[in-house]
């Protein structure tokens, strides 16, 4: 069976959650009868390869993100229709094309609709309308709809009257064996000491409550935080960096992609802060849960579902300050629960098998 995966930058994973998902699906393919083909942006890879961990790679000469994401997905769909038995679509930006696609192809479509893109603050009114339309077409024409969080599963049922398959993300790929000496060197590189800082990692966008977390720590000069993100990508990010980098307890760090560095930073933090308010099950939260650290997450249905209501939660800067300073909370139980949930629900081997069951 030939399965085409479209809608991402491609492999090797070097961008975000969907790319990591594709990487792990390919790596965990144990079936001799299953052949993946991953559609990749030619613009994003200098080192092009034609086979990656057993999967074929097909290159499209457009950017996978921004305004070009729509023609990128459409062109990938057209190519995949000729070469595959099943098409796995990640995201909805190209799904506006599905009414046309169905005129010439009956290939099985498995579509992960992602995290309700039309609700994200970063899009203007017209982009939101287009994304909502694309989502509607995805649900209408997809043979199987995949949702990554019960909150989105319920949304699809209530909004469209359609059942979906709930499959989350994995996070165990972040676990690595690192010596104490190397860990100490990495912490020293970032000017940190173990268990003496909180950690936040995200794209710097308003919906991730970056301002809320930074405002809280600006009011707690005795509490340190390392905040990692793409600060230069938006006016919002630049404003946040300028406003809060003067606080000596707040370290503003550009994006970190080295998994060993991230492993050490996650392993040695006192608290992990997760401010995402949209997007379903978030990969960075799932990854953090494997490190058995107390997690303080923004209070929304997606984060509560992902953590089974067993993390600590905040909805404002004042609430976050109270949680961090609350000496009566059992943070050790929180940390243990996060690891138990991660081991039970967020292993890539299990998730890859769940996807494979949808192709027939």
C-alpha positions as CSV (number, residue, x, y, z in Angstrom):
1,X,0.0,0.0,0.0
2,X,1.3,3.4,-1.0
3,X,0.5,6.3,1.4
4,X,1.4,9.9,0.5
5,X,1.8,12.4,3.3
6,X,1.2,16.0,2.3
7,X,0.8,19.3,4.1
8,X,4.2,19.6,5.9
9,X,7.6,21.1,5.2
10,X,8.9,17.5,4.9
11,X,11.6,15.3,6.3
12,X,14.0,15.3,8.0
13,X,11.9,17.2,10.6
14,X,13.2,20.7,11.0
15,X,10.1,22.9,11.6
16,X,7.2,21.9,13.9
17,X,4.8,19.4,15.3
18,X,3.5,18.0,12.1
19,X,7.0,17.5,10.7
20,X,7.9,15.6,13.8
21,X,4.8,13.5,13.4
22,X,5.8,12.6,9.8
23,X,9.4,11.8,10.9
24,X,8.1,9.4,13.5
25,X,5.5,7.7,11.3
26,X,8.3,7.0,8.8
27,X,10.7,5.8,11.5
28,X,8.2,3.5,13.1
29,X,6.8,1.9,10.0
30,X,7.2,-1.8,10.6
31,X,5.0,-3.0,7.8
32,X,6.5,-4.5,4.6
33,X,3.3,-3.8,2.8
34,X,3.3,0.0,3.6
35,X,5.3,2.4,1.5
36,X,5.3,6.1,2.6
37,X,6.0,9.0,0.2
38,X,6.5,12.3,1.9
39,X,6.0,15.5,0.0
40,X,8.7,18.1,0.9
41,X,9.3,21.7,0.1
42,X,12.2,22.1,-2.2
43,X,12.8,25.6,-0.8
44,X,13.5,24.2,2.7
45,X,16.2,21.6,1.9
46,X,19.6,22.1,0.5
47,X,20.5,18.5,1.1
48,X,17.9,16.6,-0.9
49,X,17.6,12.8,-0.6
50,X,15.2,10.5,-2.4
51,X,14.7,8.0,0.4
52,X,14.5,8.7,4.1
53,X,14.2,5.9,6.6
54,X,12.5,3.8,3.9
55,X,10.1,6.5,2.8
56,X,10.3,8.1,-0.7
57,X,10.6,11.9,-0.9
58,X,8.8,14.0,-3.5
59,X,9.9,17.6,-3.8
60,X,7.6,20.5,-4.6
61,X,9.1,23.9,-5.6
62,X,7.1,26.1,-3.3
63,X,7.2,27.1,0.4
64,X,5.2,24.9,2.7
65,X,4.2,27.9,4.9
66,X,2.7,31.3,4.4
67,X,0.6,32.2,1.4
68,X,2.3,29.6,-0.7
69,X,1.1,26.8,1.5
70,X,-2.2,26.7,-0.4
71,X,-0.8,26.0,-3.9
72,X,1.9,23.8,-2.3
73,X,-0.7,21.5,-0.8
74,X,-2.8,21.6,-4.0
75,X,0.1,20.7,-6.2
76,X,1.1,17.9,-3.7
77,X,-2.5,16.6,-3.9
78,X,-2.5,16.4,-7.6
79,X,0.9,14.6,-7.7
80,X,-0.2,12.2,-4.9
81,X,-3.4,11.3,-6.8
82,X,-1.3,9.6,-9.5
83,X,1.1,7.8,-7.3
84,X,-0.6,6.6,-4.1
85,X,-3.4,4.5,-2.8
86,X,-4.1,6.7,0.3
87,X,-3.4,10.4,1.0
88,X,-2.7,11.5,4.5
89,X,-3.3,15.3,4.7
90,X,-1.9,17.2,7.7
91,X,-3.7,20.5,8.1
92,X,-6.5,22.1,6.1
93,X,-4.9,24.9,4.1
94,X,-5.1,22.9,0.8
95,X,-8.5,21.2,1.6
96,X,-10.4,24.0,-0.2
97,X,-9.3,22.1,-3.3
98,X,-11.0,18.8,-2.3
99,X,-14.3,19.4,-4.2
100,X,-12.2,19.6,-7.4
101,X,-9.9,16.7,-6.3
102,X,-13.0,14.4,-5.9
103,X,-13.9,15.0,-9.5
104,X,-10.9,13.1,-10.7
105,X,-9.8,11.0,-7.7
106,X,-11.5,8.6,-5.3
107,X,-8.3,7.9,-3.4
108,X,-8.8,7.4,0.3
109,X,-8.3,10.6,2.3
110,X,-7.2,10.6,5.9
111,X,-7.1,14.2,7.2
112,X,-5.7,15.5,10.4
113,X,-7.5,18.9,10.7
114,X,-4.9,20.2,13.3
115,X,-6.0,22.7,15.9
116,X,-8.8,24.8,14.5
117,X,-6.6,27.2,12.6
118,X,-9.5,29.6,11.9
119,X,-9.6,30.5,15.6
120,X,-6.0,31.6,15.9
121,X,-5.4,35.2,16.7
122,X,-2.6,35.6,14.1
123,X,-4.9,35.4,11.1
124,X,-7.0,38.3,9.8
125,X,-10.7,38.1,9.1
126,X,-10.3,36.9,5.5
127,X,-7.7,34.2,6.4
128,X,-10.0,32.9,9.1
129,X,-12.9,32.6,6.8
130,X,-10.8,30.8,4.2
131,X,-9.5,28.4,6.8
132,X,-13.0,27.7,8.2
133,X,-14.1,27.0,4.6
134,X,-11.2,24.6,4.1
135,X,-11.9,22.9,7.4
136,X,-15.5,22.4,6.3
137,X,-14.3,20.8,3.0
138,X,-11.9,18.6,4.9
139,X,-14.6,17.2,7.1
140,X,-17.0,16.8,4.1
141,X,-14.7,15.0,1.7
142,X,-12.3,13.2,4.0
143,X,-12.9,9.5,4.4
144,X,-11.4,9.6,7.9
145,X,-10.9,12.8,10.1
146,X,-8.2,12.7,12.7
147,X,-8.3,14.9,15.7
148,X,-5.5,15.2,18.3
149,X,-7.5,16.2,21.3
150,X,-10.9,15.3,22.8
151,X,-11.7,19.0,22.7
152,X,-11.4,19.0,19.0
153,X,-13.1,15.6,18.7
154,X,-16.1,17.1,20.4
155,X,-16.0,20.2,18.2
156,X,-16.1,18.2,15.0
157,X,-19.0,16.2,16.3
158,X,-21.0,19.3,17.5
159,X,-20.1,21.5,14.5
160,X,-20.4,18.9,11.7
161,X,-22.2,15.9,13.2
162,X,-19.3,13.7,12.2
163,X,-17.2,11.3,14.2
164,X,-13.4,11.5,14.1
165,X,-10.5,9.3,15.2
166,X,-8.7,10.7,18.2
167,X,-4.9,10.3,17.8
168,X,-2.5,12.5,19.8
169,X,1.2,13.2,19.3
170,X,4.1,11.3,20.7
171,X,6.9,12.7,22.8
172,X,9.3,10.0,23.7
173,X,11.8,10.9,20.9
174,X,13.1,13.7,23.2
175,X,14.5,11.2,25.7
176,X,18.3,10.8,25.5
177,X,21.1,9.5,27.7
178,X,23.3,12.4,28.7
179,X,26.2,12.3,31.2
180,X,26.2,14.5,34.3
181,X,29.3,16.3,32.9
182,X,27.6,17.1,29.6
183,X,24.5,18.3,31.4
184,X,26.5,20.6,33.6
185,X,28.3,22.0,30.6
186,X,25.0,22.7,28.8
187,X,23.4,24.3,31.9
188,X,26.5,26.5,32.2
189,X,26.2,27.5,28.6
190,X,22.8,29.0,29.3
191,X,23.9,30.5,32.6
192,X,21.6,28.2,34.7
193,X,21.8,25.9,37.7
194,X,19.6,22.9,38.2
195,X,16.2,23.3,39.8
196,X,16.6,27.1,40.0
197,X,14.6,28.2,36.9
198,X,11.3,27.7,35.2
199,X,11.2,26.9,31.5
200,X,8.9,27.9,28.7
201,X,9.2,27.0,25.0
202,X,6.9,28.1,22.3
203,X,6.3,30.1,19.1
204,X,6.1,33.7,20.2
205,X,2.4,34.4,19.5
206,X,-0.3,36.1,21.6
207,X,-2.4,32.9,21.8
208,X,0.5,31.2,23.6
209,X,0.2,33.7,26.5
210,X,3.8,34.8,26.3
211,X,2.9,38.2,27.8
212,X,1.0,36.5,30.6
213,X,3.9,34.4,31.6
214,X,6.5,37.2,31.3
215,X,4.3,39.6,33.3
216,X,4.0,37.1,36.1
217,X,7.8,36.6,36.3
218,X,8.4,40.3,36.2
219,X,6.5,40.4,39.5
220,X,8.6,37.6,41.0
221,X,12.2,38.9,41.0
222,X,13.4,35.9,43.1
223,X,12.1,33.4,40.5
224,X,14.1,32.7,37.4
225,X,12.7,31.8,34.0
226,X,14.3,30.8,30.7
227,X,11.9,31.6,27.8
228,X,12.8,30.0,24.5
229,X,11.2,31.1,21.2
230,X,11.4,32.8,17.8
231,X,11.4,36.4,19.1
232,X,12.4,38.0,15.8
233,X,9.6,36.6,13.7
234,X,6.9,39.1,14.7
235,X,6.3,42.6,16.0
236,X,4.7,41.0,19.1
237,X,7.8,38.9,19.8
238,X,10.1,41.9,19.4
239,X,7.9,44.0,21.7
240,X,7.9,41.2,24.4
241,X,11.7,40.8,24.2
242,X,12.3,44.6,24.5
243,X,9.8,45.0,27.4
244,X,11.0,42.1,29.5
245,X,14.6,41.4,28.8
246,X,15.7,44.1,31.2
247,X,14.5,42.0,34.2
248,X,17.5,40.1,35.6
249,X,15.5,37.0,36.4
250,X,14.1,36.6,32.9
251,X,16.3,35.1,30.2
252,X,15.1,35.6,26.7
253,X,16.6,32.9,24.5
254,X,16.3,32.5,20.7
255,X,14.9,29.2,19.4
256,X,16.8,26.1,20.4
257,X,16.7,23.0,18.1
258,X,19.4,20.8,19.6
259,X,17.6,17.9,21.2
260,X,20.4,17.3,23.7
261,X,20.3,20.9,24.9
262,X,16.5,20.8,25.2
263,X,16.8,17.5,27.0
264,X,19.0,19.0,29.7
265,X,17.0,22.2,30.0
266,X,13.8,20.3,30.4
267,X,15.3,17.7,32.8
268,X,16.7,20.4,35.2
269,X,13.9,23.0,35.4
270,X,11.8,23.5,38.5
271,X,8.6,24.1,36.6
272,X,7.6,23.8,33.0
273,X,5.3,26.6,31.9
274,X,2.9,26.0,29.0
275,X,0.8,29.0,27.8
276,X,-0.9,27.6,24.7
277,X,-4.6,28.4,24.6
278,X,-5.4,26.9,21.2
279,X,-4.4,24.1,18.9
280,X,-5.5,20.9,20.5
281,X,-2.8,18.6,21.9
282,X,0.4,20.6,21.7
283,X,3.7,18.7,20.9
284,X,5.8,20.8,23.2
285,X,3.6,19.9,26.2
286,X,3.6,16.2,25.4
287,X,7.4,16.3,25.1
288,X,7.7,18.1,28.4
289,X,5.5,15.6,30.2
290,X,8.1,12.8,29.7
291,X,10.6,14.6,32.0
292,X,8.5,14.2,35.1
293,X,8.6,17.9,36.0
294,X,5.7,19.9,37.5
295,X,3.7,21.4,34.7
296,X,1.8,24.7,35.0
297,X,-0.4,25.1,32.0
298,X,-2.9,27.7,30.7
299,X,-6.4,26.8,31.8
300,X,-8.2,25.6,28.6
301,X,-9.9,22.4,27.6
302,X,-7.0,21.3,25.4
303,X,-4.4,21.4,28.1
304,X,-6.7,19.9,30.7
305,X,-7.5,17.0,28.3
306,X,-3.8,16.5,27.5
307,X,-2.8,16.4,31.2
308,X,-6.0,14.7,32.4
309,X,-6.7,17.5,34.8
310,X,-3.7,16.6,36.9
311,X,-1.4,19.5,36.1
312,X,-1.6,23.0,37.8
313,X,-3.3,25.7,35.8
314,X,-3.5,29.5,35.4
315,X,-5.6,31.9,33.4
316,X,-3.9,35.2,34.3
317,X,-0.5,36.6,35.4
318,X,-1.8,36.9,39.0
319,X,-3.0,33.3,39.1
320,X,0.4,32.1,37.8
321,X,2.2,34.1,40.5
322,X,0.0,32.4,43.1
323,X,0.6,28.9,41.7
324,X,4.4,29.3,41.6
325,X,4.5,30.7,45.1
326,X,2.0,28.2,46.6
327,X,3.9,26.1,49.1
328,X,0.9,23.9,49.9
329,X,0.7,22.4,46.4
330,X,2.0,18.9,45.9
331,X,4.2,19.5,42.8
332,X,5.9,16.1,43.1
333,X,2.6,14.3,42.6
334,X,2.0,16.6,39.6
335,X,5.4,15.7,38.1
336,X,4.9,12.0,38.6
337,X,1.4,12.1,37.0
338,X,2.8,13.9,33.9
339,X,5.3,11.1,33.3
340,X,2.7,8.4,33.9
341,X,0.3,10.0,31.4
342,X,3.0,10.5,28.8
343,X,4.1,6.9,29.0
344,X,0.6,5.6,28.7
345,X,-0.7,7.9,25.9
346,X,2.1,9.6,24.0
347,X,4.5,6.9,22.7
348,X,5.3,7.1,19.0
349,X,5.2,3.4,18.4
350,X,1.6,3.3,19.5
351,X,0.6,6.4,17.5
352,X,2.2,5.1,14.3
353,X,0.2,1.9,14.6
354,X,-3.0,4.0,15.2
355,X,-2.4,5.9,11.9
356,X,-1.6,2.7,10.0
357,X,-4.9,1.2,11.1
358,X,-6.7,4.1,9.2
359,X,-5.3,3.4,5.8
360,X,-7.4,0.3,4.9
